[in-house]
């Protein structure tokens, strides 16, 4: 879904990068009445924004590094985002065992007290102290003892990106995936930029340029004639593994290591546990990131220290790695590098503005976008007021934000559908689920099932409305069905998409 931008027309904002920051800025700007073009060289959330730990959180461990401003802002945003998108964000209780902890219990409890009271906690339950051998929270652990239980939220990270892009498009923005910035230069009224896709190059003109390219932020600065920045980016690789489920219960664990780093263990896709993350300096190409043997060993050794089930490398059913483009604050340790964001404005004195984004985290993307529009407002005509706080994302406008009640209504309306299928669709699309289900009274009316309950009607919707172009887009970003479907499903999807592309070309000829 895109809106058109005529060649040669001056637009207000050219956004480079289709991760969470770029999509969030495009949404905010379009909602303020600005004309927006977003270009992404690959798929939306194709890299860093789909390789996170899937958390909306304040960042408990950032308190240890004195990141009080960042933690407070993130804590305020935590419940705000949950209310904006209750289908893809929901509360999650975290268990923090003191077994093997390098931090004394009094220090951990003090940090959790700050976490509960820095701001933003309204509906989420507060921290409590537990004996892990006397509560279900200790299920699967190899030792009991004292622990703490606190709250944060889970998010379907790549869907959060897509929903921001979808909302931006519905407010008039143009979203172009598989399209890259080739070059840009200042001219009298703004920017003259060259963008390219599979069909070739074309020129666009914009009053302002936003560099939200994530790990490629420095590369984009190099493609812009006369651009400069005194800011530096530090690339840090974070890797995760997915293993068969380690314990019963819907809670997560925060596991402490002797080196003061932490590993999360989180329920994942029903049958699995997600383990991560690592913090490793990265010097290679961002798109080539993959977990290495040492990272896998570190994560599995941590899990084996805490859980009764012993893990081996062959137990890993899936892994992923992403490159975090953190602002270089010259800290020695990769784990200590700030997760805060820095907005670098190159403009003023008659120069068209370029705003480059360094750092940031998923939880603060909305606030980052608001700050970015504040920086650019003086360069752009008729910028509307801030509006995104509390504005639901597509599919999120449920009465009271009550997902359970919404799901119950869908199940009552579709008694011939498997509840597991309805739940998955409702979680992914929220109130937009009817755009896939239509008048269907049973799954048979949704077309062929390509595996795991993925029907042709859902694929059609993802291609039509959510910029999906490949099986990978569908199976591992728009969903995580890749963990559940037969091996041949990916090739069947790609064949279906290719046939429909050929059919569209024939119809247009």
Secondary structure, DSSP 8 states (H G I E B T S, - for coil): ------TT-EEEEEEE--SHHHHHHHHHHHHTT--EEEE-SSSTT-SGGGSS--EE---GGGGGGT-HHHHHHHHHHHHHHHHH-TTTEEEEEEEEE-TT-SS-HHHHHHHHHHHHHSS--SSS---EEEEGGGSGGGTTBS--SEEEEEEEEEE-HHHHHHHHHHHHHHTT-EEESS-EEEEEEE-SSSEEEEEEETTEEEEEEEEEEEE--GGGHHHHHHHBTT---S--EEEEEEEEEEEE--SSSS-EEEEE-TTS-EEEEEEETTTEEEEE---EE--S-GGG----HHHHHHHHHHHHHHBSS---GGGEEEEEEEEEEEE----SSTTTS---EEEEEEEETTEEEEEEEEE--GGGHHHHHHHHHHHHGGGSTT------TT---TT---GGG-HHHHHHHHHHH-TTS-HHHHHHHHHHHGGGGHHHHTT-SSGGGG--B-STT-BHHHHHHHHHHS---SHHIIIIIS--GGGTS-TTHHHHHHHHHHHHHHHHHHHH-
